Amino acid sequence: MPKVSAKRQITLPVSGCDELGIQPGDEVEILRHGNQFNIIKKKIGAAAGILKGIKANSAVSDKQSLQGHFD
């Protein structure tokens, strides 16, 4: 069973990494959902084209678009 080190680091089990295709040097994203953390392997190009066809609203500034999200 993995333990948290003094630096708050966790070693992932080799078997789990093998199942998910996670290799040393891969980037992962850690998302929190309630009292759980989910580890997701990032894939290059996975979001390519996701915003294709969506037009920006030029009446809204960058600052306005971020209001309420990081307060």
Beta strands, then each sheet from edge to edge (+ up, - down):
strand 1: 28-33
strand 2: 36-41
sheet 1: 1+ 2-
end
